Amino acid sequence: MQSSEAVLTQARAALANLPFHGQHLHPTINLRLSDGALILEGDVPDIVAKTRAAARMRKIDGVSCVIDHLRVANGAAPAGDGELRNAVCERLLQAVDFRSCKICVHAKGRLETLREAVGERSGWIEVNTVDGIVTLRGQVISLSHMRLAGVLAWWSPGCQCVVNELEIAPAERDNDEEITEALRLVLESDPLVNADQISIRTENRVVTLEGYAGEGARRQAERDAWYLHGVEEVINRIERRPDAV
């Protein structure tokens, strides 16, 4: 078994060989090991850099898991905890897929219920926000719902990181098909994208997007895929159509 320092040296070397738009990410990322878990902290330019860095670290020998606490620093002023919390909760409250979930928030050291489930309850979601980081805890009925909740948090202005700790009951086995189904649900929920114009294929956690869309929708669909929990790479083959929605 490699020593902790050997694992960290290998991880730093991997980051040094992971350029992003001509820049190197490793100076902005702090690495530390805790019982085999590699913890990533620091700022990265966007969700693409965050996802690729975490995916590369999962391939390092001696790493049992990766805890990704990297923040997306896009240059915008971070939202206050209350403002960000309200934005995330508003999206969850409006989402049809979470009508049967109880929605709660951590505020001022207390857990408050914002809404009881509509009809028979099928889970609950607790939202906590600290310094741009959104943490989701609770229980939902499927992997697709877990992933959708994470993307809704990412869509909230001021969100720099999502820590998605939602549990699935009953338990489901994750695979490429689950990722495809979740992304389809996300695209159908995104008002900026016409999901009917886009096809999705996932292989070994690499998502390929095809179809046609206007430039804005094309970029948004790719961004949605990068936000999705479990995705390691996105290949955007959506054709640009100036007249497309």
Disulfide bonds with the S-S distance in Angstrom:
none
